[in-house]
Amino acid sequence: MNLARLNHILIPPTKEGRDRLRDGWLGRLGRPGWWLYEAFSPEGRALAVLTLLLGAAALDVESTRVYLLWAALCGALLGALVVRVAYRLPGVRIELRVPARVVAGEPVRFEVLLHNAGPRTHDALRVCGPFLPWDGRWLDAQPVFPCVAPAETVRGEVRARFVDRGEHHLDVFSVAALVPFGLAMGRSVRSEGCRFRVVPRIAPVEGMALPQGQRYQPGGMAQASRTGEALELVGVRPYRRGDPIRDLHALTWARTGMAHVREYHQEYFSRIGVIVDNDRSVTSEDGLEATLSLAAGIVACLGRGESLIDLLVVEGQVHPLTLGRSLGTLEQALDLLSCVRRGTRLDPDDLLCRLEPFMAELSCLVLVTEADPHGARPADQVRSGLVAAIEARGLPCQVVRVARQAPRTGAAVERGRVVAFDAIRGEAALWL
């Protein structure tokens, strides 16, 4: 059971949901209390709680004089609320910068910029970050700016960590000036909400041996100067009547005194498809995270080589891609992997029907799944049948399994490669 998620069960996970809650009857009912919470500084909130406790002890006015202390504290708090109206920030604007993608479990830096376009110098400005979702945690104290002069821009930074993959939309950051004694803050200036996506960690896969006898398909990167399929330069040869004039090679012609043309041949690429198994009956929560991390590492590794990643199959859906050889970006695959959750049972027949239109163009398929720690299960037999059906159609299939522990030396292992969780989470290079 995820207790952190359970603590936030009444809080909507999206900003749109939180805005609806604030604008609803429950939000309107709690606005006075929320106004007091935002008006006081953290020190003022602690003093307000202490004042409430002293108020309970000061009810007996005949036997104790604690009520005098209670009255003094109430006066200080009320005075701070009254004078806060004089501590506005005219001309101050707050700007927030955050990366579009962050890795799950890695610190993300929020860069806060304050622009003072007004005529006054503002002192003791404090930045307040938004309330984080269940998977987020602040790693640093909120930035404090002692002084911001007119026409000056100051920069602050705060870090946080998020562990849940997927789209995140945080509420606004705010900046306000502290009143004397630091018990309250003036009217705040707010930023826009920020969006970013938490993606799985990329496993350190350095190399991968694909099955032999793979089919190479024509039609690589189309060049802007040519139409049709991509061609690769082989060399130059003497000009023959009928050769295209645009293929003339001026340097060789000048060096030899004879007209030469460039000679090309068809460029061939190895086209790979990656299948990520998120079957709830097979994968555990931490097993799915390791599976997605390994899949991201495989895609990144293949994209650095001569192969093209044409397909990424997640949650039973086939997503056509073109990654590798400077085509497409790894972020496309990471965005798809970031939203994967444990899903329904794998249906081999349905998956084969979805893959059928693409099989003729693929050179190999890579299936990433979680290993069975207890031996053959019906679910593993289903995957073995899927692999056999794919290979019966003439398409090699490489199976990569993640396991809690690496197989013992001399132990019988399942077909394919087995990678331990610790190796996926570590820094050492993986060779599959």
C-alpha positions in Angstrom: 0.0 0.0 0.0 1.3 3.4 -0.9 0.7 5.5 2.2 2.0 8.7 0.5 -0.7 8.4 -2.2 -3.3 7.5 0.4 -2.6 10.7 2.3 -3.5 12.7 -0.9 -6.6 10.7 -1.7 -8.9 13.7 -1.2 -6.7 16.0 -3.3 -7.3 16.0 -7.0 -4.1 14.9 -8.9 -4.5 17.5 -11.7 -4.4 21.3 -11.6 -7.7 21.4 -13.4 -9.2 19.3 -10.7 -7.7 21.4 -7.9 -9.0 24.6 -9.6 -12.5 23.1 -9.7 -12.2 22.2 -6.0 -11.1 25.8 -5.1 -14.0 27.3 -7.2 -16.6 24.9 -5.7 -18.7 25.4 -2.6 -16.1 23.6 -0.4 -13.3 25.9 -1.7 -15.4 29.0 -1.1 -16.2 27.8 2.4 -12.6 27.5 3.3 -11.3 30.7 1.7 -11.1 32.7 4.9 -8.9 30.0 6.5 -6.8 29.8 3.4 -6.4 33.6 3.3 -5.1 33.5 6.9 -2.7 30.7 6.0 -1.2 32.6 3.1 -1.1 35.9 5.0 1.1 34.6 7.8 4.7 33.6 7.3 5.8 30.1 8.5 6.9 31.8 11.7 3.6 33.6 12.0 1.7 30.3 11.5 3.7 28.7 14.3 3.0 31.6 16.6 -0.7 31.5 15.7 -0.9 27.8 16.7 0.9 28.7 20.0 -1.6 31.5 20.5 -4.6 29.1 20.1 -3.1 26.8 22.7 -2.5 29.6 25.1 -6.1 30.7 24.6 -7.3 27.4 26.0 -5.1 27.9 29.0 -6.1 31.5 29.5 -9.8 30.7 30.0 -9.4 30.7 33.7 -8.8 34.4 34.2 -9.1 34.2 38.0 -6.3 31.8 38.9 -3.8 32.7 36.1 -2.7 35.7 34.1 -1.8 33.7 31.0 -4.6 35.7 29.3 -2.3 38.7 29.3 0.3 36.9 27.2 -2.5 35.6 25.0 -3.7 39.1 24.4 -0.2 40.4 23.6 0.3 37.6 21.0 -3.1 38.3 19.5 -2.2 42.0 19.2 1.1 41.2 17.5 -0.6 38.9 15.0 -3.4 41.3 14.3 -1.0 44.2 13.9 1.0 42.2 11.4 -2.1 41.5 9.4 -3.1 45.2 9.4 0.3 46.5 8.2 0.8 43.9 5.5 -1.4 46.0 3.1 1.5 48.5 3.0 3.9 45.8 1.7 2.7 45.3 -1.9 5.1 44.7 -4.8 4.1 47.0 -7.6 6.1 46.4 -10.8 7.5 43.0 -9.6 7.0 40.1 -11.9 8.0 36.4 -11.2 9.1 34.1 -13.9 9.5 30.3 -13.5 11.7 28.0 -15.6 11.6 24.3 -15.4 12.8 21.5 -17.8 10.2 19.9 -19.9 11.3 16.4 -18.8 12.8 15.1 -15.6 13.9 11.6 -14.6 12.0 9.8 -12.0 13.8 10.0 -8.6 16.3 12.6 -9.9 16.4 16.2 -8.6 14.6 18.8 -10.7 15.7 22.4 -10.5 13.1 25.2 -10.5 14.7 28.5 -11.5 12.9 31.5 -10.1 13.5 34.9 -11.7 12.2 38.2 -10.2 12.0 41.2 -12.4 11.5 44.6 -10.6 10.2 47.1 -13.1 8.9 49.4 -10.5 10.4 52.6 -9.0 10.9 51.2 -5.5 13.5 48.9 -3.9 11.9 45.9 -2.2 13.5 44.2 0.8 13.1 40.7 2.4 11.3 39.0 -0.5 10.4 35.3 0.1 9.4 32.8 -2.5 6.8 30.2 -1.7 6.5 27.1 -3.8 3.2 25.2 -4.5 1.8 22.3 -2.5 3.4 19.2 -4.1 1.6 16.0 -5.2 2.1 12.8 -3.2 5.2 11.8 -5.1 7.0 15.2 -4.8 9.3 16.4 -2.0 11.2 19.7 -1.7 15.0 19.2 -1.3 15.9 22.9 -0.5 14.5 25.7 1.5 12.5 28.3 -0.5 14.6 31.1 -2.0 14.9 34.4 -0.1 15.9 37.7 -1.7 17.3 40.3 0.7 17.0 43.2 -1.7 15.7 43.8 -5.3 16.6 47.2 -6.7 14.6 49.0 -9.5 15.3 47.6 -13.0 17.1 44.6 -11.4 16.5 40.9 -12.1 17.5 38.4 -9.4 17.7 34.6 -9.7 16.9 31.9 -7.2 16.8 28.1 -7.4 15.0 25.4 -5.5 15.1 21.7 -6.1 12.5 18.9 -5.7 12.3 15.2 -6.4 9.4 13.3 -8.0 9.1 9.5 -8.2 5.8 9.0 -10.1 6.0 8.9 -13.9 3.7 10.9 -16.0 2.5 14.4 -16.6 2.8 16.9 -13.7 1.1 20.3 -13.5 2.0 22.2 -10.4 0.2 25.2 -9.0 1.7 28.7 -9.0 4.9 30.0 -7.2 4.4 33.2 -5.3 6.7 35.9 -3.9 5.8 38.3 -1.1 7.6 40.8 1.2 8.0 40.1 4.9 6.5 42.7 7.3 8.5 43.8 10.3 9.1 41.0 12.8 8.5 38.5 10.1 5.0 37.3 11.3 3.1 38.1 8.0 3.8 38.7 4.4 2.4 41.3 2.0 0.2 40.7 -1.0 1.9 38.1 -3.1 2.8 38.1 -6.8 2.1 34.8 -8.6 3.7 33.0 -11.5 2.0 30.8 -14.0 1.6 27.1 -13.3 4.3 24.9 -14.6 4.1 21.6 -16.6 6.7 18.9 -16.9 6.8 15.2 -17.6 8.5 12.7 -15.3 10.1 10.0 -17.5 11.7 6.6 -16.5 15.4 6.4 -15.9 17.4 5.3 -18.9 19.2 2.1 -18.0 23.0 2.2 -18.9 22.7 -0.2 -21.9 25.9 0.2 -24.0 25.4 -2.6 -26.5 22.9 -5.2 -27.7 23.4 -8.3 -29.9 20.4 -8.8 -32.1 19.4 -12.1 -33.6 21.3 -13.2 -36.7 19.8 -13.3 -40.2 17.9 -10.0 -39.8 16.2 -8.5 -42.8 17.5 -5.1 -43.9 15.0 -2.8 -45.4 15.7 0.0 -47.9 14.8 3.6 -47.6 16.8 5.3 -44.9 17.0 9.1 -44.4 15.6 11.0 -47.4 18.0 13.7 -48.5 16.7 17.2 -49.2 18.5 17.4 -52.5 16.9 14.2 -53.8 13.5 12.7 -54.2 12.6 9.1 -53.5 14.5 6.7 -51.2 17.8 7.6 -49.6 21.0 6.7 -51.3 24.5 6.2 -49.9 27.6 7.5 -51.7 29.9 4.7 -53.0 32.6 6.7 -54.9 33.2 8.4 -58.2 33.6 7.0 -61.7 34.1 8.4 -65.2 31.2 10.2 -66.8 29.0 8.2 -69.3 26.5 9.6 -71.7 23.1 9.9 -70.0 24.5 10.4 -66.4 22.6 13.1 -64.5 24.5 16.4 -64.7 23.8 17.1 -61.0 26.0 14.1 -60.1 29.1 15.6 -61.6 32.0 15.7 -59.2 33.9 18.9 -59.8 36.9 18.2 -57.7 37.8 14.9 -59.5 37.1 16.5 -62.8 39.5 19.3 -62.0 42.2 17.0 -60.7 42.1 14.4 -63.6 40.9 16.5 -66.5 38.1 14.0 -67.2 34.5 14.4 -66.2 33.5 12.2 -63.2 30.2 11.6 -61.5 29.3 10.5 -58.0 28.0 6.9 -57.8 25.4 5.8 -55.2 23.8 2.6 -54.1 20.6 2.0 -52.1 21.0 2.7 -48.3 19.8 -0.2 -46.1 18.8 0.1 -42.5 18.0 -2.4 -39.8 14.5 -1.6 -38.5 13.6 -2.7 -34.9 10.4 -2.9 -32.9 10.3 -2.8 -29.1 7.5 -4.4 -27.1 7.1 -3.5 -23.5 5.1 -6.0 -21.4 2.9 -4.3 -18.7 0.6 -7.3 -18.0 -0.7 -7.0 -14.4 -0.5 -10.7 -13.9 3.2 -10.8 -14.7 4.7 -7.4 -13.7 4.9 -6.0 -10.2 5.1 -2.3 -9.4 8.9 -2.2 -9.0 9.2 -4.8 -11.8 7.4 -2.4 -14.2 9.7 0.4 -13.3 12.7 -1.7 -14.0 11.1 -2.9 -17.3 10.4 0.6 -18.5 13.9 1.7 -17.5 15.5 -1.1 -19.4 13.2 -0.5 -22.4 14.3 3.2 -22.4 18.0 2.1 -22.3 17.5 -0.3 -25.2 15.8 2.4 -27.3 18.6 4.8 -26.5 21.3 2.2 -27.3 19.7 1.2 -30.6 19.2 4.8 -31.5 22.9 5.5 -31.2 23.8 2.8 -33.7 22.9 2.1 -37.3 19.4 0.8 -36.5 16.0 2.6 -36.7 13.4 2.0 -34.0 10.2 1.9 -36.1 7.7 0.6 -33.5 7.2 1.0 -29.7 4.4 -1.3 -28.4 3.1 -0.3 -25.0 -0.2 -1.2 -23.4 -1.1 -3.3 -26.4 -1.0 -0.2 -28.7 1.4 0.0 -31.6 3.1 3.4 -31.9 4.9 4.0 -35.2 8.2 5.8 -34.6 11.3 6.6 -36.6 14.1 7.0 -34.0 17.8 6.7 -34.8 20.3 8.1 -37.3 19.3 11.6 -36.4 15.7 11.0 -37.2 13.2 11.6 -34.4 14.2 12.0 -30.8 14.5 9.8 -27.8 12.1 12.0 -26.0 9.2 10.7 -28.1 9.8 7.2 -26.7 10.3 8.5 -23.2 7.0 10.4 -23.3 5.2 7.1 -24.3 6.9 5.1 -21.6 6.2 7.7 -18.9 2.5 7.1 -19.0 2.6 3.2 -18.9 0.8 1.6 -16.0 0.2 -2.0 -15.1 -2.5 -3.1 -17.6 -4.7 -5.9 -18.6 -3.6 -9.4 -19.6 -1.6 -9.8 -22.8 -3.7 -11.0 -25.7 -1.3 -12.6 -28.2 -3.8 -12.9 -31.0 -4.8 -9.2 -30.8 -1.2 -8.1 -30.6 -0.3 -10.2 -33.7 -3.1 -8.6 -35.6 -1.8 -5.2 -34.7 1.7 -6.1 -35.7 0.9 -7.8 -38.9 0.9 -4.7 -41.2 4.5 -3.8 -39.9 6.2 -7.2 -39.9 7.3 -7.1 -43.5 9.3 -4.0 -42.9 10.9 -5.0 -39.6 14.3 -6.7 -39.1 13.8 -7.7 -35.5 11.5 -7.4 -32.5 12.6 -7.0 -28.9 10.3 -8.1 -26.1 11.0 -6.6 -22.7 9.2 -8.4 -19.8 9.6 -9.5 -16.2 11.0 -12.9 -15.5 9.2 -15.5 -13.5 11.0 -16.2 -10.3 9.3 -19.6 -9.6 9.4 -21.3 -13.0 7.1 -21.6 -15.9 3.7 -20.0 -15.4 0.8 -20.0 -17.8 1.6 -16.3 -18.4 5.2 -17.3 -19.5 3.8 -19.9 -21.8 1.6 -17.2 -23.4 4.7 -15.1 -24.1 6.6 -18.1 -25.4 3.7 -18.8 -27.8 3.8 -15.1 -28.9 7.5 -15.3 -29.6 7.1 -18.6 -31.5 4.2 -17.1 -33.6 6.3 -14.0 -34.4 9.3 -16.1 -35.5 7.1 -18.4 -37.5 6.3 -15.4 -39.7 10.1 -15.0 -40.4 10.7 -12.2 -38.0 13.4 -12.8 -35.3 12.4 -11.9 -31.7 14.9 -11.1 -28.9 13.4 -11.6 -25.4 14.9 -9.6 -22.5 13.7 -10.3 -19.0 14.2 -8.3 -15.8 14.6 -10.2 -12.6 15.1 -9.4 -8.9 18.3 -11.4 -8.9 20.6 -12.5 -11.6 20.5 -16.2 -12.4 23.0 -18.4 -10.6 26.0 -19.8 -12.5 25.0 -23.1 -14.0 21.3 -22.6 -13.4 18.9 -23.2 -16.2 17.5 -19.9 -17.4 14.6 -19.0 -19.7 15.2 -18.3 -23.3 16.6 -14.8 -23.9 18.6 -12.6 -21.6 18.0 -11.9 -17.9 19.0 -8.6 -16.3 18.8 -8.1 -12.6 17.1 -5.1 -11.0 20.3 -3.9 -9.4 22.1 -3.9 -12.7 19.4 -1.8 -14.3 19.4 0.7 -11.5 23.2 0.8 -11.3 25.8 2.8 -13.2 27.8 -0.1 -14.7 27.4 -0.5 -18.5 25.0 -3.3 -19.6 25.7 -5.5 -22.6 22.7 -7.5 -23.7 
